[in-house]
């Protein structure tokens, strides 16, 4: 059913580009993540740019019609490098924007109401690293300038599946560090959702080595660090877990750049497109390999609000499909 509100005629000639600023503010006020807001704003900006190029004139709200939106969707489908998920993300952004325009009285009828998402099956691009690639990355971290910190960051991302922004936001008080178990409290989750994620022994061991000097522990061990870990009531509970080389909190962008540097230094041993999110995919695929069908558990760990998102990890990756096709009996050159 199409959404209808009272139309504000003085808004009829409003420049859609100027409306991106209040829309962005609206998204921020309604707890959308910074990453989602960035993608949504970029998606609508791309649409406005495409329209102006096609029509040789900037879009007016009176010309924001289903035909224009469908035309843009069809154009995206003809671009070979655009994945289905990318196209659907842009359509979803336009739907959200149109919904806001309705709520604010800029439009009377939602032009995106009947614009469907793109259907189709492709190999999942949520591919993780293979065991040799993981080992190569960890070796590179151990050989880097700030080896203990970098190794602990990679292990934390790999063993928990948390997002890069969630990892960089961690404080001492967010970590329950014990000799036999541990837990991360993710306060800065997507959509401001809080969740707890178990911290296994591999991650705790790496953290112990990194944190020991800050706790004035000469011989690092999980037991020693667990004994001196700052409690939630400690004045150090709000100290950043990850420090930069200058002693300040390590930012998300700096953490991402560190990982990019490790990937570059590893050369052909690690895929050049690998990022922190690849480690999240690696965790998810390994979890489902060991615990097939436990989508509910994985969704809780990853902080997914919908199982539909988690189900994407059950799809075979593009490389897995390629390997299967290569091994078909009809392939005369199969090994």
Number of C-alpha atoms within 10 A of each C-alpha: 6 10 13 13 15 13 16 12 11 9 14 14 12 15 13 18 14 9 13 17 11 10 18 17 11 14 19 15 9 11 13 16 15 14 10 16 19 12 14 23 19 15 21 21 16 14 19 18 15 16 20 14 11 11 9 9 10 17 21 15 16 12 12 17 14 15 13 16 20 17 13 20 20 13 12 19 15 9 10 7 9 11 14 16 16 14 21 17 17 23 26 18 20 22 21 17 23 20 18 17 20 20 17 16 18 24 25 17 19 23 23 23 14 13 16 13 15 15 9 7 8 14 15 17 17 19 23 21 21 12 10 11 16 19 14 19 23 20 15 19 27 17 15 17 10 14 16 18 23 24 23 25 25 20 23 22 22 23 24 22 25 24 20 20 19 16 23 22 19 21 20 20 22 21 23 18 25 18 15 11 14 17 17 22 18 23 16 18 20 21 15 13 13 12 15 16 19 16 19 16 16 14 21 26 18 22 24 25 19 22 20 20 13 7 15 11 15 9 11 19 18 20 14 17 25 19 11 13 21 20 15 14 9 12 10 15 17 15 17 20 22 24 14 14 11 7 9 11 18 17 18 15 12 13 21 17 14 18 20 17 14 23 22 17 17 19 12 11 15 20 14 13 9 16 16 23 19 21 26 23 21 23 22 26 23 16 19 16 12 9 12 11 13 13 20 13 14 22 18 16 17 22 22 16 13 11 13 11 11 20 14 14 23 16 17 17 19 15 13 14 15 12 12 10 13 15 14 12 10 9 10 9 9 11 8
